[in-house]
């Protein structure tokens, strides 16, 4: 009887790990360096949000475009010096993971359609 319990626990544990790996395998990584201030989320209505952080503006912009499940959304910064114009790169780097279907949606949205060819 104890052997059956042990086998059942091992089987459940194995299946749950396998299931988790399958879900993780479906996620695709996206990373990008936006411009300093000429992206779509740097304009109205995103600049008037209560939480006006760039991270929140990007997340809200993507949600409005149908990308609702961003996994491991991160912002890092580099120490490079860039020009001061809006079209110049910022020192922010953003990365996140999305499902295959959201990745396909991203490929049709600026600036991602340029980045994710």
Secondary structure, 3 states (H helix, E strand, C coil): CHHHHHHHHHHHHHHHHHHHHHHHHCCEEEEECCECCCCHHHCCCHHHCCCCCHHHHHHHHHHHCCCCCCEEEEEEECCCCCCCCCCCECCEEEEEEECHHHHHHHCCCCCHHHHCC
